[in-house]
Amino acid sequence: MASSDIQIGMSGVLAAQRAMMVSAHNISNANTKGYTKQTVSLATRLPLQTTIGSIGQGVDLVKIMRQKDDYLNSRIRFVTSSLGASSIKSQQLRELETVFNELSDASISNSLTSFFKFVNDLSQDESTSSRSVLVEKAITMTESIRAIVDELGMMKEFVKQSVESKLNEVNGLAKDIVDLNKEIHSLQTTGGEPNDLLDKRETLLGEISKFLDVTTRTQKNGMIDVMIAGGVLVSGSNALTLESRVDSSGKLNITSYGSSKHKPTGGELSGLLEMYNNTLPAYDAKLDTFATALIKKFNAIHSEGVGTDGGFTTVLGTNKVTDATKALNTAGLGLPFAPSSGDIYVTVINTSTGEEVKNKITVDVANDSLTKLSADIDGITNLSSAISDGKLQITADSGYKFNFSYALDPNPGDLGASTVSLSGVYSGSSNDTYTFEALGTGTIGTTSGLQVEVGDSGSNLIATLDVGEGYTPGNTLAVANGVSVSFSAGAVASGNTLTGVDVINDSDKTDLLAALGINTFFSGKDASDIDVEKRIREDVTLIATSIGESGDNTNALRLSALQNDNSIVGNTTLSDYLHQIAAALGEEANSAYKSEEKYTALEGSLQNRREEVSGVNIDEELVTLIRFQQAYQASAKYISTVDRLINTLLNSL
């Protein structure tokens, strides 16, 4: 019986001692990241059954438990993943804002504004110095555009490197979880409580959730499976090795075993993949859209104008086709943009007499090839054409030059014995053909009531001109749409007509000249290679400010007007399109920042709740320590008392 009495006291001492050790362990790890508070579970020993009833046998420490909430832990992991994705996105977008840097003096917007200012200045001052300044401004602008493309490329490379680095971390964490799985299984098999190992594993899961959104499944043997999008990262004692690969479409993917693709929806890796595969390409594409529109529209107008020489003796295109025999709208032909079907006007000028002959070539881009176009040009009197290394070359015969001007033909022909001369700049909405017809018979400037009717290609009456008595031969008469006409003295008969007088405001409806790089200002196809043509850099007199006559600034004005053209790109102006890019980027960055703030606050709230459930409260532990210390002392006192009683009893025998 005495032995039983002592065992009861010893059970109390041991239980209190171990409980104090648990409290001491809690206190020691109060500041340990990921530590879960532990508590003891005490239970009475089985009583001794006697004839007088049950006699208690003391206490046992049954289990040391972790104070955890699995649902709360899974919520924290989910929010951590969401925070990782939004944090990366916010950080990357802020960096992207600094790349575009629309608020700085060196921004594309400011460079574009400065460029068009000097285009406008050139319409008022065509001096060599003004032309040189314009070229310098154009070079500055194109360098700014290409610099941003380079920055975007570097950002993509940095993002790719970051993905690789974070995957290495994930692979290391997965291996550590596998090792812990094995240790936990081994300890549980022998009946142990792997509480501290479980804390370490939970901490590792939290670290992985920063990179990927994960879910877990607990096996009966104590091991866990860790699932990610597209597969199982950890399965008990095995783990995948994740790596990154860029596929044939340029997309960055997370793979395992060389082929499986994992597409996380949360975590830093999700944000980085979104940046690499979608965000950066989207802004790169927007910049390309801007640059391509600038190249195409500016070159289309420039190609129809002339420099100070008024024309060319030879021109070689700067853009080449991969196959001169294929249709001009064939995909992959090598042109910076696809041309359209329509008419191209080529004016041939006799440099001795000044006589001009305007020739029209009709192009069907779905059927015509560069070889066909070259043959058509070669068929024009006093011109020859050839294809050199996939590029179109046009050459005038000796004593002639040519251009692609939309200027009116000053000498379209005769009406009866009267020579007709045109002047002005046609301002109609589309190219047209005018017909002049004499009403009545007589002599220009002499016969009373003599008139000339002017009609368009649709047989609509455009104007009725009085050219009889009272008209001074050689004087100009306004027709319509900016066109004026004069008649020399001469006899006409009723019904005499002058047909096929071309009045045009666009001498290349196909934009084929710009696509081929004929008489263009910019080279390149998009933001990655936009530049100023080498021949313009070397000879600024080639800047096409006029449509033929010396001092004429018509083409310069048209080039300057592009700045305010609200149909040039995305139904808006070039400047507004850049502002839209900046505004969209700012809005996206602000949204990502607000999302980061939201998840930061939510994660903080959940962590506080976890602290309430699983965190160590030093005051509570001290109270617990004192309580078990007193229990320890009481049990020890009981053992001492029993010992004295036994000694007294033995001494009395």
C-alpha angles and dihedrals in degrees: 000000000000090000090053091050091053092046090056090053092044091052089055092048093048094045092049092045093052092044090053089050090055091050090047089050089052092049092048091053097041089117098035111120112243095008115148119212114249127213133186128240113213126194135179117254119244108280126240110251115223136167088260095049141274119330116201120240101201135258139310129203097231103182144353107224135198114230098226142146110210093194091052091049091051090049090052090052091050093049091045089056092048091048091050092053095046093043092053091045092050092048094047094046092051088053089048089054089057089051093056090035094181092176094062128090089241094058122125090244092058092044090051092049091049091048094053091044089062092043086058091045089053089058087063100034118031095179121139091248092055090049091050092051090050091053091050091051090049091051091050091050095048091047089053091052094048091046091059090049089053091049091051089050091051091048090054090051092049091049090051091050090048090052090052092049094049092047088055088054092048091050090051092049091048090053090049090052090051090052091049090047089058094047093047092049092049093049094046091049089061092047097258128141109235095196097144091045089051089053091052091050092049089051090052090050088053090052093050090049089063087065103031138014105252139182126194138216122195119221123214090250092061096257120121134218117221114209126199132175108294099015151343115305095189123022109181105287097001133074136190121239109227123206138170127244135177110224129213092273091056095254119141112228137183108231141176128200086015098286117039113101124217117196109190118203095198141028132058092293090058090054092047094049090048089052094047099041103034120006101048094041089048093055090041088054091049090053089048090051090053095046094044091051091049092048094046099044097040093045093046090059095037093053090058094054135070138228128230093296092060094228148000138271090199136002130188119196117236097212120070132202123228093225121020092197097059126092113276094241094052112134113248094021089133100247117133091237137001116266124222133233116264145091131316120196119209118189118205116200128200101221092204100050101021089232112156127205118191114207126193123212118190114211128198103192092193092062109015122086131200087259090058092047091050090051091050091052090045087057093061113103113258093009132098129190137194140167116243118187091336092311126114116240124190123190131184123220118252111287093025139087134183143206140176096238123155089213115133117262101255092206108035094161144274135309103208105309092336121099113226120215126188128205139170131053119286111239101180120132093246139015114278144174121234127206123203117205129182116233105205136355126277146078125311109251094010115057114081116241095011111154141178122212121211119204134178130230090274091058090251117148109247102175144344111218126200107222101157130089109350095031115109110217111243094030115125122244123198112242107175142285093035094308121130129183138196131195128208120223110277145119122277132184128214109273096023106144140190107203136184098036103164117218109183140169094184118044092185112045090169099058083221093131090057091045091052093045095245111161092341131157101208127048127204135053105249145354094299096064108016110140143144114275112262093231090054090051090051097043117025091184086077091070101117104231099147141043097229118303122090111260093016110138099183096117093044089055091050091050091049091049090062088078090070098034104124093193098056097096131004093345091297142081124279092251094048090049090056090048089051090053091051092045093049091048092048092049092048092049091048091049091050091049092051090048089051090050091049095051092042090056092044092049090050091051093049092046089053090052090049090052089053090053104031107013125104118251107201093203092052091048091051090052090048090047092052091047093053092040089058090046089051092050092047092051090047090050089051091052090049091050093049089048092053092047092051092048091049091050093048093048092052093058 
